[in-house]
Amino acid sequence: MTVPYRYPAGRNTSPQVPQVKDTGYIGSRDGSGESTRAKVLLMSLLSLILTFTVTLFVLFGPIYSSGAGVLQVMGYMPPGLLIPIAVAGVGLFHLRALKIIAAILMMFFAIIAGFSVGLLYFPVVVLMFIAAFRRSPAPEDAPPAPMSDDEFWNQRL
C-alpha cells in the first residue's frame, strides 16, 4: 500500500502557473525566443563588422606619427590582424559557450595588443560580452505540478 504525498502545512495543493514578471528586458515572451535570438545574432554580426572596420582603419588609417597606416609602413598585412576577425567570426555561432569564449579571447587580444592597436578593439569586446550574456526570455511552460505516488505510477502503466 502506498501512502499519498502530503503537502507541508499551508501549501495549496492545486497546481498554479507561476506568473512571469516583465522586467523590462527586450525579448519575446511567447516562449520561442526568436526576438532575443535575432538581437543576439545582430549584435554578433555588428561586432564582426566593427572588427572589420577597426582592422581596415589600422591598415589604412593614420596610426603612425607620420600619418601612415600599417600597410604603408610595413608593406604587407601582419597576420596578427586576422586574429580578431577570426575570433569575431566565432561569435556568430549560436552556442552561448562559444560566444563567451570568443569574447574572452577578444578581450585578451585587446589587452595584449593594448599598447599598439588593442585599445581600438575594446568596443568590440564590450559588444561581444553583451551578445554573450544576453538574457534569454522566460519560458512559457510552467513546471509540472506535484503528484501523488499513485498518479505517478498510473501514468507509467
N, C-alpha and C positions, 0 to 999 in steps of 0.2 A: 504494500500500500504506500502510495506516495503522499507526501504532505504538501499541499499547495503553498506557494511562496507567499509570505506575509510581508506587506509593506511596513516600513517604520511608521511609528505614530505620527499623525499629522500629514501624511503624504496622500495625495489624491491618487486613486487607483485608475482613473480614466486617463487614457493616453492624450497628451496635449502636444500640439505642434508648437515648437518654440518660435517666438516672434523674432524676426530679424530686424535689428535696429539699423536704420540708414545712417551711416556715419559720415556721409558727405563725400566718400571716395567715388571717383569716376569709375564706372564699370557696370556691366549688365547684372541685373538682379533676377534674371529669368533662369539662372542655373547653368546656362550654356557657356557663359564667359566669353562670348565672341567679341564683345566690345573691348574687354580687357586684353584679350589676345591680340586684337588688331592694334591697340595702342602700344603694347609691348613690342610688337613687330615693327611698328612705325618708329618707336624710339631706337630700336636696334639698327634699323635702316638709316635713321638720321645720324646715329653715331658713326656708321660706316662712311656716310657722305661727308661728315665733318672731318673724319680721319683722312679721307682723300684730299679734302680742301687744305688741311693743315700740311699734309705731305707735299702738295703742289706748291704751297707757299714757301715751305722750307727749300724746295728745289729751285724755284724761280724768284722768290721774293728777296728783299734786301736783308739778308741775315748777317752778313759780314759788315764790318765798319766801312768798307769800300763801297757798299751798296750793292754788292753782287750776291747772287744766290749760291747755293751749294753746287749746283750743276755747272755754273760758270767757273767757279774756283777749282773744283776737283776734276771736272771734265767727264765725270760719269756719275751715275746714281749709286750712292752707297747702299749695299744690300741691307743694312740695318734699318733703312726706312721702309722696307717691305714688312717688317715685323708688326708694326701697329696696324697695318692694313689687314694682314692675315688674322691677327687677334680680333679685330673688329668684325671680320667676316665670321669668325666662330660664334660671335654674339648673336648672329641671325638664327641659329638653331633654336628650336622651341624648348629644349631641355633646360630647366632652370639652373641645374648644376653647371652646365657649360657656360651659361651667361655669367654666373658668379665667378667661375674660373677665368673667363675672358676678361672680366672687369678687374680682377686682381692682377692678372698678367699685364694689362694695360697700365695699371697703377705702378707696378714695378718698373715698367719701361719708362714711364713719365718721371719716376724718382731717379732711376739710374742715369737717364739722359737729361736730367733736370738742369745741368749746368750748360747745356747747349740748346737743344730744341725740345726737351721734355716738358717744359712748362706750357708749351703750346698745346700739349695733348691732355692737360688736366680737365678742360671742359668735356672732352670725350669720356674721360674716366667717370666724371660725375653723371653724365647721361647714361653710361653703361651700368653703373650701380643702381640708378633709378629704374632702368629697364629690368635689371636682375631681381630687384626686391619689390617689384610692383605687386600690390596686394591683389589676390585673387578674389573674385566675387563670392559672396556667401552662398553655400549650397541651398537649393530649394527644398530638397527632400529632408524630412525630419528623421532623426534616429528612430529605429524601431521601438515600439512600446514594450515594456517588460511583460513577460507572460509566465503563467504558472508552468510547473513541470508537465502537467497533463496536456496543456495546449502545445507545449514544445514537442512532446513525443507523438501527439496526434498528427502534427504536421509532417513528421518523419515517416509515418506509417502509411 
